[in-house]
Every structure is written in C-alpha cells, then in structure tokens.
Amino acid sequence: MAQAMQQTIPKKPIPAYVYVVLIVFWPVGLYLLYKHLTSDKTNMMQNSKTMRYFAIGFLVFGAISILYYLPGLFGADAVNAAFGLGVGLAIAGGGVMILKLSAQAMQTAQRYRSYIAVVINQGNSSLHDISRALAIDFATVEADLNKMIEIGYFPFAYIDARHQRIVLPVRIQAAGANENTRVVRCGFCGANNKLVGNEPPICEYCGSSLV
C-alpha cells in the first residue's frame, strides 16, 4: 500500500462571534473577518471574495443611510440627521477599507497560485529561478514561501537557506507496490495532485475538495 506524507489542516469556518462583532462594532468585525480569511489556506483560495461581498453590503447600506439623512440637515431635526449622516459615512468608509483589503487578499491568493504552479506543477525548487520565473524579487519569494509553509500549503516542506531552495517531501512507496496513480488538478489553487489507490480526493496543498 502506498503511503503519502500529508499534513491535514482543516478549513476553519467563520466563527459566529465575527458576525456578532460585525453588527455591534463593524470596524473590529471587519478586521477579524480579514484575519480569519487570510490565515486559513483553504479559505484564502476559496473564499477570498467573501470580503468583497461584505464590502459591497457596507457600501450599499452606507449609501442608503447617507441619502436618507442628507435632506434632514436642512430641517428642524438637523442634529439627528447629522449623526445619522456621520454613521452612514463611517459605514461607507468601512466598505471602502474592506474592499481594499479584499483586493490585497485576492492578489495574495493569486500570487500563491503562481508559486504552486512553479514549485509543484513545474518542479522548480530554486528560489532564484522562482524569482525570475514570476518576476518577483528574491526577498518576497522567500518570505512568501515561508508563509505558505507556515499556513500549510507545502506540507512538511522547508527552506534550505544554504542552497536557497524549497525542499519538498518525497512520497514514499512500498517496494513492489503496483497501484494506479492518477493526477488530479485542483480547481482552486491549480496544483496537480497525485492520488494513489483510495486516497481521499482532497488537495494536498490548499485543502480543497478535488471532486
């Protein structure tokens, strides 16, 4: 029976308290949402658009509040209207902020997909070669790959500082094993997964389902 070295890092659902904080005190809630989506490898690949949806919701709600309270500035209840207008502007500003953060998260996810394509699919381990192939400076490549290893994109990998390369584990097969190996491409991170026998159809690199 073939054996594979795997590191299972389950996808973390968004905690209920994040939604509560979003309602009660949205600036902190948005920060918690951003930290959650960018610290879990599966969430980053699959749900990086979630923040954009939240941002659009805040922008719409903020715009409605602004349009509702703006005429009141010129009426008898100008104080309350000014307060409501300020809240609307703050909510809209939060939407703009999280929209920028979502763009950064999506860019990071796309950059990570590029690393996976070069390291896993093309078998390139040299940090300098990866840097040249992706037109990304060496320091950023090294920092990104270390972060990806920390999160769990490259199970049991490490950076060989002396030879300036990323070292991936080798799948160990028992002598005489004669099982069919199939290659399945992950629809989320793009990695080519080699599945042997009855291995579960889960991407070894981003944790997404391959079905």
Summary of the structure (lengths in Angstrom):
residues: 211
radius of gyration: 22.9
end to end distance: 22.8
largest distance: 87.7
contacts: 618
relative contact order: 0.14
helix: 57%
strand: 9%
